Amino acid sequence: MTTHTLTAGLGLKPQHFDAALACTAPGLWFEVHPENYLMDGGPRLAWLQAIRAQHPVSLHGVSLSLAGPGAPDPLHLRQLAQLAERIEPVLVSEHLAWSRAGGHYLPDLLPVPRTSQTLARVAANISRTQDVLKRRIALENPSHYLRMDQHEWSEPEFLQELVRRTGCGLLVDVNNVHVSATNLGLDARQYLDQLPVADILEIHLAGHSADASLPGLLVDSHDAPIAAAVWELYQHLLARTGERPTLIERDGNVPAFEVLLAERNIANALLHPAIDTREELPA
C-alpha cells in the first residue's frame, strides 16, 4: 500500500480498541507511538497486530532524539526495525527535536537552533535511522514557544535541506505551524508555501490551548478539538499538495471514538470533496 492510498486517520488510544477494530470507514488508518510496542510479545503487541490486520497502521516515534547531540540509541533503533518488520507500517515518522543528552531523558520534544552544525548532525541521524529501518521516514516540524537568536536557516529551508541530504520526507503538523506562527509573530501561510510539496508524506491536525500564565501564548496540547484557524491552514496546504494522508491527534481530554471519527470525517471530506459525509467546519 502506498502513502497516497491513505485518506484521513486517527491516533489510536487503548480505550478505543473495540471501536477501532470494528470501524469500517473507507480509508481509515491509525497511528501509534512505537515506543509503546517495542516488546517481543504479550497482550499489547497482540492488540496492535489485531488492529493492523484490519487497518493500515503508521509508527510515529517520539524518542529517537534526532536533533540531540548524540546518535540514536542503537538498541532502540534495532527494536524499532523489528517492530516495523512485524507490523509493516504504511508510514514511519519522527520529530525535528531532541529529548536525550548525556544519559538524561526529558519528557518533551525540544527544538534546536537551526545552524549548519545542527543540520549536519540531524542529517547524519536521519540517515542512520533510515539505514537501519531500510525505509524512508518523515520528519515533523516542531512547535515553538521562544525565539532563538542562533538560527542560521529558516525552518522551511532547514527542512528542505534535510530532505535533499537524506532523502527523507516531511510530516507537516499544521497545528504546530499555527502555534509557532502565533507565538513568534510569523506568517503561517508563508511558512507552508515554502515547503517542498513533493516531499510531504503526511499531515497532522490537532488542537491547542492558551497558556494559563502567559497571555497570548499557545500550547500544542492535543487536548481540544481542531481550531477553525488550523482547518483554514489545512485547506490552504491541500490547495498546494492535493490529497495527503492526514492524521487527527488527541492526547488529552480524549472523547469517545465517535467524536474523533466525526472530526476525522471533516478532514476526509476536505481531502475528497465529493464525499457526502462532510460536516460544517467548527466556528
Secondary structure, DSSP 8 states (H G I E B T S, - for coil): --GGG--EEEE--GGGHHHHHH---TT--EEE-GGGG-SSSSHHHHHHHHHHHHS-EEEE-S-S-TTSSS---HHHHHHHHHHHHHH--SEEEEES-EEEETTEEEEEEE-----HHHHHHHHHHHHHHHHHHTS--EEE-----S--TT--S-HHHHHHHHHHHH--EEEEEHHHHHHHHHHHT--HHHHHHTS-GGGEEEEEEE--EE-SSSTT-EE----S---HHHHHHHHHHHHHH-S--EEEE--SS---HHHHHHHHHHHHHHH-TT-TT------
